[in-house]
Amino acid sequence: MADEQQQPEEHNEEPLPVHRAVALGTAGLLPDVDRPRAWLLTLDGTPQSYVDLDDPAHLEFEYARRLGHVVDTAAEPGCPLAVLHLGGGALALPRYTAATRPGSLQQVVEIDGPLVELVAEQLPWEGGPGVRIEVEVGDAREALAAAPDASVDLVLADVFGGSRVPAHLTSTEFVREAARVLRPGGRYAVNLADGPPLDFARAQAATVRAVLPETCLIAEPSVLRGRRFGNVVLVGSRQPVPTAELTRRLAADPFPARVVHGAELDRFIGSTAPVPDSAARPSPPPPDGAFTLS
């Protein structure tokens, strides 16, 4: 299917939206009127990624900023990392990592091939200094299973089928695969979404902690109190996570988030059991209007 509106030639003053049918729906690339080369990627109206080609270190979405803090605290500033990204979108986090840690070796797995083609065409990522990003089309769990043991410093999972995390990416078996590919001291971070009564978030926290005992949860206070639907980031490792530094960085964000760990995480999880493959379910659907554009 042809684009409904193509990006204009360079001599045109204002970029135009692009809409295209992809494997999982209809993708949209919407220009930001306040930032000349910034774009919002949507899928069936749900925001997926935001990238600024002139400033790849700018992370617009709050959950992306939280994952960015995980990248920032994974090693000394500027030190290259090996990163496996599960879920690609418009490659906001890979671009951020390349900008802040030049020379990082990054593998991105995205299931939607036509979406990858659209992003490569309209928002290319290759050619910049220190950019080493490889993108493959495939299922996140299959790609994870094929990754070598102890091969990466970070596994960053941000996979949504529309607005829900697929069930096969929510089990202890899946987290064990992530743990297998981590180097000593490596970290697994996953972006989820949940709302009251936070049953999914509790089960996922229990699942990650069952495999990676040093686990913390990051979310806005209103989400933690069950007042609204929103993003929850889980970070797990075999070694202590720098929760104090994460707390400091999160407190300075436009929408501050809390870090829940230790005894507080124990209370949050309560008696909730980890989730095996046999009981895995996708994340709950968001309420109408939670993430869609008006």
Number of C-alpha atoms within 10 A of each C-alpha: 7 8 13 11 11 14 15 13 9 8 6 9 9 13 18 14 18 19 22 20 18 18 12 15 16 14 24 26 25 17 22 16 11 7 12 14 15 21 23 18 22 23 24 17 16 17 20 24 21 26 27 22 18 11 14 21 20 20 21 15 14 18 23 21 20 24 22 21 16 23 23 20 15 19 15 9 11 15 13 20 20 18 24 28 24 24 23 26 26 26 25 24 27 28 27 23 28 25 20 20 21 19 19 21 20 22 19 23 25 21 20 19 14 16 26 21 13 21 18 15 10 14 19 14 21 13 9 12 10 17 20 19 21 14 16 15 17 16 15 22 18 12 16 20 15 11 17 11 14 14 16 24 22 26 24 24 24 22 25 18 15 17 21 16 21 15 14 18 22 26 21 22 17 22 22 16 18 29 25 18 24 25 17 15 14 24 29 24 25 21 20 24 23 23 24 15 15 21 15 21 25 22 22 27 27 25 26 30 24 18 21 20 16 18 28 24 25 26 24 19 15 13 21 25 13 14 12 18 21 20 19 24 23 23 25 26 24 19 14 13 21 12 19 10 14 19 17 14 18 22 14 10 12 9 12 17 26 17 22 20 18 13 9 13 18 16 12 20 21 12 11 16 14 21 21 15 14 8 11 17 17 15 23 18 15 16 11 7 9 13 15 16 10 5
